[in-house]
Amino acid sequence: AMTENDLTEKSITPMGGFSHYGEVTQDWVMLKGCVMGCRKRLITMRKSLLPQVSRKAQEKIELKFIDTASKMGHGRFQTSEEKA
């Protein structure tokens, strides 16, 4: 996962894995906002039945940085190469 501003090729999984989940090894989708329910819950996504016309729905998202520092402890490093 890399962005225009952060050209470092890195995995989406933070160092040490996600808390109470582990490492993400399969395909993934990044959602804006939150998803109701318990963690590891199956989520079914479908195309909206109504056209989204609100300003918020049509906003172009510009992803600048993906934080992959450890979520446990201080989390100073983004990759294992930085840590070494």
Secondary structure as the mmCIF struct_conf table of DSSP 4:
data_model
#
loop_
_struct_conf.conf_type_id
_struct_conf.id
_struct_conf.beg_label_comp_id
_struct_conf.beg_label_asym_id
_struct_conf.beg_label_seq_id
_struct_conf.end_label_comp_id
_struct_conf.end_label_asym_id
_struct_conf.end_label_seq_id
BEND BEND1 GLU A 4 ASN A 5
BEND BEND2 ILE A 12 THR A 13
HELX_LH_PP_P HELX_LH_PP_P1 PRO A 14 PRO A 14
TURN_TY1_P TURN_TY1_P1 MET A 15 GLY A 16
STRN STRN1 PHE A 18 PHE A 18
TURN_TY1_P TURN_TY1_P2 SER A 19 TYR A 21
STRN STRN2 GLY A 22 GLY A 22
BEND BEND3 GLN A 26 GLN A 26
BEND BEND4 LYS A 32 GLY A 33
BEND BEND5 GLY A 37 CYS A 38
TURN_TY1_P TURN_TY1_P3 ARG A 39 LYS A 40
BEND BEND6 LEU A 49 LEU A 50
BEND BEND7 SER A 54 SER A 54
TURN_TY1_P TURN_TY1_P4 ARG A 55 GLN A 58
HELX_LH_PP_P HELX_LH_PP_P2 GLU A 59 ILE A 61
BEND BEND8 ALA A 69 ALA A 69
BEND BEND9 LYS A 71 GLY A 73
BEND BEND10 GLN A 78 THR A 79
HELX_RH_AL_P HELX_RH_AL_P1 SER A 80 LYS A 83
#
